[in-house]
């Protein structure tokens, strides 16, 4: 019974391997495997590929790339009613700090946005009147970029992905 089952399975699904055996008296298309391998080696040509050395990015390239694009300033400031988180005293504006530059994609044009963060100082900290001997500085909250140390914004990343994966353009 087992023999009949195995024979039926073999007939139904065929042999377990696809290797054909050389039949006695049948001619082969190739003289021998060794001769075929020698012919293939002779036909192969050696190709040399030139080496490539990557040039490091020079300082000032980013400013050169962005100089012809229109610029927009986006400033984040602390509300005037906010007080020192240590003493609760009023804050004095000390200056502004450029956090980063981004390139934003607006359909059919690019805009450079400069993100600026306001920095303020406590009026009492660091003076003889205050208990804190060192100055206390506070900065306005700035949104985190999608890619650190990059010019890209969500709109620019979405446009590059659309062009690359939907339109099939090369990534250049």
Secondary structure as GFF3:
##gff-version 3
##sequence-region A 1 172
A	DSSP	alpha_helix	2	13	.	.	.	ID=ss1
A	DSSP	alpha_helix	33	43	.	.	.	ID=ss2
A	DSSP	alpha_helix	61	66	.	.	.	ID=ss3
A	DSSP	beta_strand	70	76	.	.	.	ID=ss4
A	DSSP	beta_strand	91	106	.	.	.	ID=ss5
A	DSSP	beta_strand	109	122	.	.	.	ID=ss6
A	DSSP	beta_strand	137	139	.	.	.	ID=ss7
A	DSSP	alpha_helix	154	161	.	.	.	ID=ss8
A	DSSP	pi_helix	162	166	.	.	.	ID=ss9
###
